[in-house]
Every structure is written in C-alpha cells, then in structure tokens.
Amino acid sequence: MQKRLPGLLLSFIIGAYCILFVHEQAAFATQGQKDAEQVKLAKEFVSQLSKGKFELSVARFDKVMSKALPADKLKTIWGGIVRQYGPLQRSSETRVEIVNQYHLVFVTCEFERGKLDAKVVFSADNKITGLFFVPTESYRTPSYVDASLFEEEEVTFGKGIWLLPGTLTLPKGKGPFPAVVLVHGSGPNDRDETIGPNKPFRDLAQGLASQGIAVLRYEKRTKHHRLKMALLMGNMTVKEETIDDAVAAVDFLVKHERIDSRRVFVLGHSLGGNLIPQIGTETDRIAGFISLAGSVRPLEDLVLDQTRYLFSYDGKITEEEQLKIDEITRQVKKVKSPELSPETDAKELPLGIPAKYWLDLRGYNPAVSAKALKAPLLILQGERDYQVTMDDFSKWKNALETCSNVKFISYPKLNHLFMEGEEKSSPAEYTVPGNVAKAVINDIAHWVKTQK
C-alpha cells in the first residue's frame, strides 16, 4: 500500500470496507472472454478466504497486488469483515461486468449478519489485480427528491489535461438560480461520493434542486485522472488533489447563464470542509461556505484516532491490532517531527503518504484560518460521527463563535454521511442503504436562500 494515492490509502480507514488495490496498467480481458474460468477462480478465492488459507489466496495476485496486499494484510482485512458481519455462510450469485478496461467478477457472500459482494478484478492472464468488498444492496432515491422540479445535464470544466466531467442539477425554469459546488472528502471519489449503496452527493444535489437551488457535482481528480495523479504522487498536495478543481467549478458556475453569479456557494464534506478556508483564499467569487463534518484536527491525528476506534469497537484490542496502532503512532510522531523533510521515505509515514503532502498541511488550522473569510459560513456536524467528531465541531465553535457570519448546527442521530442511525457508528453502517437526512437538506436550503 505504500505508493497509492493519499485518498485511496485512506479508503479503508475513512471508507466502509471498500478495499481497492488496482494495478493501473493492467490489461483486461474483453467482454465474454474467460468468463466461466474467472467466475470459478473468484469463487475459489472467496472459499480460500473463508477457510483462512490466505497464503493460497494471494498466490494468484499480480506483482502489484502481491506487494500491496500480502497474506498478513489480507488476513487483517478479512478478519475485520468477519467481526462486523459474522462468519461466511455461503457464496451464492455471481455476475461478470466490464467497466472501462476492467473485467470484474462479483461473488455474493452471505455472512451471518448480512451480505457483501466480493468484487474480484482479473487481468488478461487471470491474475487478480484488484479487490473490493461492496454492499449487495442498492441506492434508494430519498422521498424529498421531486424529479419533476429539476433537470440534470452532463458538463465538463477545468483546464488543459485536468478537465473533469460532472453533473449540473438545475431547477426547471429560466433562473438565475443560486448554486452550490460539492467538494469531496478523502479518497478517489466519484461525483456522487458513493460509499457502498449510499450516494450522499446525489442526495444533496437532487434534494437541493427540488428546493430551487442548482448543484454541481463532479468526479474527483484522483479518480478521473488516477494514472496522471499517480505520476505526480511525490509532489502532490491538497491544492492539486482538491482545491484547484473546486475553484474551477466555481468559475464554471459563475459563467453559466442560468446561475446567479453573485450567489455561488461551496459545500465541503470531511476533507472538503477542512479545506474551505484555503479554497476561499483562491477566489473572491464565493458567496458563502458550508462545512459538512469538516475536520479540524491534523490529518495524522485523525488516522490514529480512527484506527484506535475501529480496533477497539468490539471492546478488545488484539495483540496484532496493538502492533498496528503502535506502528501508526510511530509514523504520526515522524510526521510531527521537526526532522520531517521532502526526502523522508513515505514508508515511514502514515498510510504511505509522501512527506510533501504532510509538510503542506503542517501548521494548518482551518478553524483559525476561517476567521479571515468574509463570506458567511454554515458548519454542520453529525453527533454520531466517529471519523470527524464533536471534538472537531467544538474546535470550530471555539474559534468562530464570536463571528456574526457563522452558524452552527449538530444532529444527534447522524453519522459521517449525515444519515441516521442508533448507538455507536461503525463502517458497517455505510453498507446499509440510506440517505442524507431531510433536516440537513432543509437547513442548507434555508441558509442558502437567506444569503442575499
């Protein structure tokens, strides 16, 4: 895992058992070739996992996968899934798909407490070059969305080699309409910020458009330009990962004939919320900012805290888990060390993220930096969120509570995706279909409409 993109490396910690290790340059079989053989191999792979034969499981990995996911790491991942879902009872349905150049075999795994699809990615020579575990259930459109009130159009924006595709959701009518740009959290997210069967950015876009507000959502650069970003890996910062494209999205909207150029807002989720002050320094064309679970604590602290939370979720920490916590603790100390330099080996740092990325974030405190923003700011937080917690929310409030242009709202039952749940939150929640809470849609819509 040492040379993957930062967002991708965060996917296991910040995502929901959606494990991806894809060799970018693999050649994949065309539709119909070797289907039966690859289905058989995928089912054998799942069977080996369930029997604890991890050394045998990794034998079919290609070179990149073998390095990224050796047997001991695969054992840890599978163990985490079993703790959440219970033992595997059986593997049932299978299907084969071609997505771009990828040849995918899905095997439905029926565990004691739910279902997951093992999505096994094969190369042309039948080597396993990618692996996901994704929910079997599918996305559901929320009741607050009224498709008769809006239309969606495919758009492209950006400059040069970094053009990005997106979806502009527009209320019906001539306008001009207020508009919101959606800025992703960590990871190589698609335009819907899909996590399992959930699509929080689609909920936000269509929910707000149902109330007369246009929304632009787009593919994140680290997803759409994955290979090009990998080539820049050692020199990438949050500017290249997130900020430049958020600013380009604003520029695109202010020129749109049906958008009110004086009322373009930026909504950032998680990492996107963290970067709001930096986005605000890049352009003066933003009418206001919305932070959904915007993190305030240093990224390295988030990684360590989330690791501890997940490993202690079941009430006990195994010896193997403690060793991993100790390893990440050492890596976090390295990030904070005054001796950290661009030449520091990424292997010595959390999640294998290169030193330049950590150095760029050093000393950055979004809550303090937000004081310089002249535009109004709405800060929303789910109280059940274990990734960005009420501690972060308190830090926002402590820094900004005297600012008259800032509003704070927290929601007792909501998690990191602003979806409802009970008791302690966990990654397993993200595998259950849900939607952004209606109260969140209403609060954002009301706030946007009152900013004149």
C-alpha positions as CSV (number, residue, x, y, z in Angstrom):
1,M,0.0,0.0,0.0
2,Q,3.0,2.3,0.2
3,K,2.7,4.0,-3.2
4,R,-1.1,4.5,-3.6
5,L,-2.7,7.9,-3.7
6,P,-3.5,9.6,-0.3
7,G,-7.2,9.4,-0.7
8,L,-7.0,5.8,-1.8
9,L,-4.8,5.0,1.1
10,L,-7.4,6.5,3.4
11,S,-10.2,4.4,1.9
12,F,-10.0,1.5,4.4
13,I,-9.8,3.9,7.4
14,I,-12.2,6.5,6.2
15,G,-14.4,4.4,3.9
16,A,-16.6,1.4,4.6
17,Y,-14.7,-1.9,4.0
18,C,-14.4,-0.8,0.4
19,I,-10.9,-2.1,-0.2
20,L,-9.3,-1.3,-3.5
21,F,-5.9,-2.2,-4.8
22,V,-5.8,-1.8,-8.6
23,H,-2.9,-2.1,-10.9
24,E,-3.4,0.9,-13.2
25,Q,-1.6,-0.5,-16.2
26,A,-3.1,-4.0,-16.2
27,A,-4.6,-5.2,-19.4
28,F,-8.1,-6.7,-19.0
29,A,-10.0,-9.3,-21.0
30,T,-12.7,-8.2,-23.3
31,Q,-16.4,-9.0,-22.7
32,G,-17.2,-12.7,-22.7
33,Q,-13.6,-14.0,-22.6
34,K,-12.8,-16.5,-19.9
35,D,-15.9,-15.6,-18.0
36,A,-16.6,-19.2,-16.8
37,E,-13.0,-19.7,-15.8
38,Q,-12.8,-16.4,-13.9
39,V,-16.0,-17.0,-12.1
40,K,-14.6,-20.3,-10.9
41,L,-11.4,-18.7,-9.8
42,A,-13.3,-15.9,-8.0
43,K,-15.4,-18.4,-6.1
44,E,-12.3,-20.4,-5.2
45,F,-10.7,-17.2,-3.9
46,V,-13.6,-16.5,-1.6
47,S,-13.6,-20.1,-0.4
48,Q,-9.9,-19.8,0.5
49,L,-10.6,-16.6,2.5
50,S,-13.4,-18.3,4.4
51,K,-11.1,-21.2,5.3
52,G,-8.3,-19.0,6.4
53,K,-6.0,-20.0,3.6
54,F,-4.6,-16.6,3.0
55,E,-1.2,-17.7,1.6
56,L,-3.1,-19.7,-1.0
57,S,-5.4,-16.8,-1.7
58,V,-2.6,-14.4,-2.6
59,A,-0.9,-16.9,-4.9
60,R,-3.0,-15.6,-7.9
61,F,-2.3,-11.9,-7.2
62,D,-0.3,-10.0,-9.8
63,K,3.0,-8.4,-8.7
64,V,1.5,-5.1,-7.6
65,M,-1.3,-6.8,-5.6
66,S,1.2,-9.1,-4.0
67,K,3.2,-6.2,-2.8
68,A,0.2,-4.1,-1.8
69,L,-1.7,-6.8,-0.1
70,P,0.4,-9.7,1.3
71,A,-1.2,-12.6,3.1
72,D,-1.0,-11.0,6.6
73,K,-2.8,-7.8,5.5
74,L,-5.4,-9.8,3.6
75,K,-6.0,-11.7,6.9
76,T,-6.5,-8.5,8.8
77,I,-9.0,-7.1,6.3
78,W,-11.0,-10.4,6.2
79,G,-10.9,-10.5,10.0
80,G,-12.4,-7.1,10.2
81,I,-15.2,-8.0,7.9
82,V,-16.0,-11.2,9.8
83,R,-16.1,-9.2,13.1
84,Q,-18.7,-6.9,11.6
85,Y,-20.8,-9.4,9.6
86,G,-20.1,-12.8,11.3
87,P,-18.8,-15.9,9.6
88,L,-19.4,-16.5,5.9
89,Q,-22.3,-18.9,5.5
90,R,-22.1,-19.4,1.7
91,S,-21.3,-17.7,-1.6
92,S,-24.2,-17.6,-3.9
93,E,-24.9,-15.5,-7.1
94,T,-22.1,-14.4,-9.4
95,R,-22.0,-12.0,-12.3
96,V,-19.4,-10.6,-14.7
97,E,-19.1,-6.9,-15.8
98,I,-16.8,-4.9,-18.0
99,V,-16.2,-1.4,-16.6
100,N,-13.9,0.7,-18.9
101,Q,-10.9,-1.6,-19.2
102,Y,-11.7,-3.6,-16.1
103,H,-13.0,-7.2,-16.1
104,L,-14.9,-7.7,-12.9
105,V,-16.4,-10.8,-11.2
106,F,-18.9,-10.3,-8.4
107,V,-19.4,-13.1,-5.9
108,T,-22.3,-12.5,-3.4
109,C,-21.1,-13.5,0.1
110,E,-23.8,-14.3,2.6
111,F,-22.5,-13.7,6.1
112,E,-24.3,-14.4,9.4
113,R,-25.3,-10.8,9.7
114,G,-25.6,-9.5,6.1
115,K,-24.4,-9.7,2.6
116,L,-21.4,-8.3,0.7
117,D,-20.3,-8.7,-2.9
118,A,-16.6,-9.7,-3.3
119,K,-15.6,-7.8,-6.5
120,V,-12.6,-9.5,-7.9
121,V,-10.7,-7.8,-10.7
122,F,-8.9,-10.0,-13.2
123,S,-6.1,-9.3,-15.7
124,A,-6.0,-10.9,-19.2
125,D,-3.7,-13.7,-17.8
126,N,-6.2,-14.5,-15.0
127,K,-4.1,-12.7,-12.3
128,I,-6.1,-10.9,-9.6
129,T,-5.2,-7.2,-9.9
130,G,-7.9,-5.6,-7.8
131,L,-10.2,-6.4,-4.9
132,F,-13.3,-4.7,-3.4
133,F,-15.9,-5.8,-0.8
134,V,-19.1,-3.8,-1.5
135,P,-22.7,-4.0,-0.3
136,T,-25.1,-6.1,-2.2
137,E,-28.0,-3.7,-1.7
138,S,-28.5,-0.7,-3.9
139,Y,-29.1,3.0,-3.7
140,R,-32.6,4.4,-3.0
141,T,-33.8,7.8,-4.0
142,P,-35.0,9.8,-1.0
143,S,-38.6,10.8,-0.6
144,Y,-37.7,14.5,-0.5
145,V,-36.4,14.4,-4.1
146,D,-39.0,15.5,-6.7
147,A,-37.6,14.8,-10.1
148,S,-40.3,16.8,-11.8
149,L,-38.8,20.0,-10.4
150,F,-35.3,19.8,-11.9
151,E,-33.2,18.5,-14.8
152,E,-29.7,17.3,-15.0
153,E,-27.0,17.9,-17.6
154,E,-23.6,16.5,-18.2
155,V,-20.9,19.1,-18.1
156,T,-17.1,19.4,-18.4
157,F,-15.0,22.0,-16.8
158,G,-11.3,22.7,-15.8
159,K,-8.2,23.4,-17.8
160,G,-5.8,21.5,-20.0
161,I,-5.1,17.9,-19.1
162,W,-7.2,18.3,-15.9
163,L,-10.7,18.6,-17.4
164,L,-13.3,16.9,-15.3
165,P,-16.8,15.5,-16.1
166,G,-19.6,16.4,-13.8
167,T,-23.4,16.7,-13.4
168,L,-25.2,20.0,-13.1
169,T,-28.6,19.6,-11.4
170,L,-30.7,22.6,-12.4
171,P,-34.2,23.6,-11.1
172,K,-36.6,23.9,-14.0
173,G,-37.1,27.5,-15.2
174,K,-35.1,30.4,-16.6
175,G,-33.4,31.3,-13.3
176,P,-31.0,32.7,-12.4
177,F,-30.6,30.3,-9.5
178,P,-28.3,30.2,-6.5
179,A,-25.9,27.3,-6.8
180,V,-23.7,25.0,-4.7
181,V,-20.5,23.3,-5.6
182,L,-19.9,20.0,-3.8
183,V,-16.3,19.3,-2.7
184,H,-15.4,15.7,-1.8
185,G,-13.9,14.1,1.3
186,S,-10.8,11.9,1.2
187,G,-10.4,9.2,-1.4
188,P,-10.8,8.9,-5.2
189,N,-14.5,9.7,-5.1
190,D,-17.0,9.8,-7.9
191,R,-19.4,12.6,-8.4
192,D,-22.0,11.1,-6.0
193,E,-19.3,10.4,-3.3
194,T,-20.5,6.8,-3.5
195,I,-19.8,4.7,-0.4
196,G,-21.4,1.3,-0.6
197,P,-25.0,1.7,-1.7
198,N,-25.1,5.3,-0.5
199,K,-24.7,8.4,-2.6
200,P,-24.7,11.4,-0.3
201,F,-23.7,13.9,-3.0
202,R,-26.6,12.8,-5.3
203,D,-28.9,13.2,-2.3
204,L,-27.7,16.7,-1.7
205,A,-27.8,17.7,-5.4
206,Q,-31.3,16.4,-6.1
207,G,-32.6,17.4,-2.7
208,L,-31.5,21.0,-3.0
209,A,-32.5,21.2,-6.7
210,S,-36.0,20.1,-5.6
211,Q,-36.0,23.3,-3.5
212,G,-34.8,25.7,-6.2
213,I,-31.0,25.5,-5.8
214,A,-28.7,24.4,-8.6
215,V,-25.8,22.0,-7.6
216,L,-22.6,21.0,-9.4
217,R,-21.0,17.6,-8.5
218,Y,-18.1,16.1,-10.3
219,E,-15.6,13.3,-10.5
220,K,-12.6,13.9,-8.2
221,R,-9.3,14.4,-9.9
222,T,-7.7,11.4,-8.0
223,K,-10.4,9.2,-9.5
224,H,-10.9,10.5,-13.1
225,H,-7.1,11.2,-13.6
226,R,-5.9,8.4,-11.5
227,L,-2.8,7.4,-13.5
228,K,-1.7,11.0,-14.1
229,M,-2.0,11.8,-10.4
230,A,0.0,8.7,-9.6
231,L,2.8,10.1,-11.7
232,L,2.7,13.2,-9.6
233,M,2.4,11.3,-6.3
234,G,5.6,12.5,-4.6
235,N,4.8,16.2,-5.3
236,M,1.0,16.2,-4.7
237,T,-0.6,18.4,-2.1
238,V,-4.2,19.2,-1.3
239,K,-4.0,22.0,-3.9
240,E,-3.7,19.6,-6.7
241,E,-5.9,17.0,-5.1
242,T,-8.9,19.2,-4.3
243,I,-8.5,23.0,-4.2
244,D,-7.8,23.7,-7.9
245,D,-10.8,21.8,-9.1
246,A,-13.2,23.4,-6.5
247,V,-12.1,26.8,-7.7
248,A,-12.5,25.7,-11.4
249,A,-16.1,24.5,-10.6
250,V,-16.9,27.9,-9.1
251,D,-15.5,29.7,-12.2
252,F,-17.7,27.4,-14.4
253,L,-20.9,28.2,-12.5
254,V,-20.5,32.0,-12.4
255,K,-20.4,32.0,-16.2
256,H,-23.5,29.8,-16.6
257,E,-26.5,31.7,-18.0
258,R,-29.0,30.2,-15.5
259,I,-26.9,30.7,-12.4
260,D,-26.9,33.8,-10.3
261,S,-23.1,34.6,-10.4
262,R,-23.4,36.5,-7.1
263,R,-24.8,33.5,-5.2
264,V,-22.4,30.6,-5.8
265,F,-21.6,28.6,-2.7
266,V,-19.1,25.9,-1.8
267,L,-20.1,22.9,0.3
268,G,-17.2,20.8,1.5
269,H,-17.6,17.3,3.1
270,S,-14.9,16.0,5.5
271,L,-11.6,16.9,3.9
272,G,-13.5,19.3,1.6
273,G,-14.8,21.0,4.7
274,N,-11.4,21.2,6.2
275,L,-10.1,23.0,3.0
276,I,-12.8,25.6,2.9
277,P,-10.5,28.4,4.1
278,Q,-7.9,27.5,1.5
279,I,-10.5,27.4,-1.3
280,G,-11.7,30.8,-0.1
281,T,-8.3,32.4,-0.5
282,E,-8.1,31.3,-4.1
283,T,-11.2,33.2,-5.4
284,D,-13.4,36.1,-4.2
285,R,-16.4,34.8,-6.2
286,I,-17.8,32.5,-3.5
287,A,-21.0,33.8,-1.7
288,G,-20.7,31.5,1.2
289,F,-19.3,28.2,2.6
290,I,-20.9,25.1,4.0
291,S,-18.9,22.6,6.0
292,L,-20.3,19.1,6.5
293,A,-18.2,17.2,9.0
294,G,-15.2,19.4,8.2
295,S,-12.2,18.1,10.1
296,V,-10.1,20.5,12.2
297,R,-7.6,18.1,13.9
298,P,-4.4,17.3,12.0
299,L,-4.9,14.6,9.4
300,E,-2.3,12.3,11.1
301,D,-4.2,12.5,14.3
302,L,-7.4,11.6,12.6
303,V,-5.8,8.5,11.1
304,L,-4.5,7.4,14.5
305,D,-7.8,8.1,16.3
306,Q,-9.9,6.3,13.7
307,T,-7.6,3.3,13.9
308,R,-7.9,3.1,17.6
309,Y,-11.7,3.5,17.4
310,L,-12.1,0.7,14.9
311,F,-9.8,-1.7,16.6
312,S,-11.5,-1.1,20.0
313,Y,-15.0,-1.2,18.6
314,D,-15.6,-4.8,19.8
315,G,-14.4,-4.0,23.3
316,K,-11.0,-5.6,22.9
317,I,-7.7,-4.9,21.1
318,T,-5.8,-8.0,19.9
319,E,-2.0,-8.2,20.0
320,E,-1.9,-7.8,16.2
321,E,-4.1,-4.7,16.3
322,Q,-2.0,-3.2,19.1
323,L,1.1,-3.7,16.9
324,K,-0.6,-1.8,14.1
325,I,-1.6,1.0,16.5
326,D,2.0,1.2,17.7
327,E,3.2,1.3,14.1
328,I,0.9,4.2,13.2
329,T,1.8,6.0,16.4
330,R,5.5,5.9,15.4
331,Q,4.5,7.2,11.9
332,V,2.5,10.0,13.4
333,K,5.4,11.1,15.5
334,K,7.5,11.2,12.4
335,V,5.0,13.5,10.7
336,K,5.1,15.8,13.7
337,S,8.9,15.7,14.0
338,P,10.9,18.8,13.0
339,E,13.2,16.5,11.1
340,L,10.5,15.6,8.6
341,S,11.7,16.6,5.1
342,P,10.6,16.1,1.5
343,E,13.3,13.3,1.3
344,T,11.7,11.3,4.2
345,D,10.7,7.8,2.9
346,A,6.9,7.5,2.5
347,K,7.2,4.1,4.1
348,E,7.9,5.8,7.4
349,L,4.8,7.9,7.3
350,P,1.1,7.1,7.9
351,L,-0.6,5.2,5.1
352,G,2.5,5.6,2.9
353,I,1.6,9.2,2.0
354,P,4.7,11.1,0.8
355,A,6.3,13.7,3.1
356,K,5.4,16.7,0.9
357,Y,1.7,16.1,1.4
358,W,2.2,16.2,5.2
359,L,4.5,19.2,5.1
360,D,2.0,21.1,3.1
361,L,-0.6,20.6,5.9
362,R,1.7,21.3,8.8
363,G,0.5,24.1,11.0
364,Y,-2.8,24.5,9.1
365,N,-5.8,25.0,11.4
366,P,-8.9,25.5,9.3
367,A,-11.0,26.9,12.2
368,V,-8.5,29.6,12.9
369,S,-7.9,30.3,9.1
370,A,-11.7,30.6,8.6
371,K,-11.7,33.8,10.7
372,A,-10.3,35.6,7.6
373,L,-13.2,34.6,5.4
374,K,-15.5,37.5,4.7
375,A,-18.3,35.3,3.3
376,P,-20.9,33.6,5.6
377,L,-20.2,30.1,6.9
378,L,-22.6,27.2,7.9
379,I,-21.0,24.4,9.9
380,L,-22.9,21.1,10.2
381,Q,-21.9,18.1,12.2
382,G,-23.3,14.6,12.9
383,E,-23.0,13.8,16.6
384,R,-22.5,10.1,15.9
385,D,-19.7,10.7,13.5
386,Y,-16.6,8.7,14.6
387,Q,-14.4,10.0,11.8
388,V,-14.8,13.7,12.3
389,T,-16.1,14.1,15.8
390,M,-17.8,16.5,18.1
391,D,-14.3,17.4,19.2
392,D,-13.8,18.9,15.7
393,F,-17.1,20.7,15.9
394,S,-16.2,22.2,19.3
395,K,-12.9,23.5,17.8
396,W,-14.9,25.2,15.1
397,K,-17.2,26.8,17.6
398,N,-14.4,27.9,20.0
399,A,-12.5,29.6,17.2
400,L,-15.5,31.2,15.4
401,E,-18.3,31.7,18.0
402,T,-17.8,35.5,18.1
403,C,-18.1,35.8,14.3
404,S,-21.6,37.0,13.4
405,N,-21.5,35.4,9.9
406,V,-21.1,31.8,11.2
407,K,-23.9,29.4,12.0
408,F,-23.5,26.0,13.8
409,I,-25.9,23.0,13.7
410,S,-25.3,19.5,15.0
411,Y,-27.6,16.5,14.6
412,P,-27.8,13.9,17.4
413,K,-28.6,10.8,15.3
414,L,-26.4,11.4,12.2
415,N,-23.1,9.8,11.2
416,H,-20.3,10.9,8.9
417,L,-22.6,10.7,5.8
418,F,-25.3,12.6,7.6
419,M,-27.5,9.6,7.7
420,E,-29.5,8.4,10.7
421,G,-28.5,5.6,13.0
422,E,-28.5,4.4,16.6
423,E,-25.8,3.7,19.1
424,K,-22.1,3.7,18.1
425,S,-21.3,4.3,14.5
426,S,-19.1,1.9,12.5
427,P,-18.0,1.2,8.9
428,A,-20.8,-1.4,8.7
429,E,-23.4,1.4,8.7
430,Y,-22.1,2.6,5.3
431,T,-23.0,-0.7,3.8
432,V,-26.7,-0.2,4.6
433,P,-28.7,1.9,2.1
434,G,-29.7,5.3,3.5
435,N,-30.0,8.9,2.6
436,V,-28.8,12.3,3.8
437,A,-31.3,13.3,6.4
438,K,-34.1,15.6,5.2
439,A,-33.4,18.1,8.0
440,V,-29.9,18.6,6.6
441,I,-31.3,19.3,3.1
442,N,-33.8,21.7,4.6
443,D,-31.2,23.5,6.8
444,I,-28.9,24.0,3.9
445,A,-31.6,25.2,1.5
446,H,-32.9,27.7,4.1
447,W,-29.5,29.0,4.8
448,V,-28.6,29.5,1.1
449,K,-31.9,31.2,0.4
450,T,-31.3,33.7,3.2
451,Q,-27.9,34.8,2.0
452,K,-28.6,37.7,-0.3
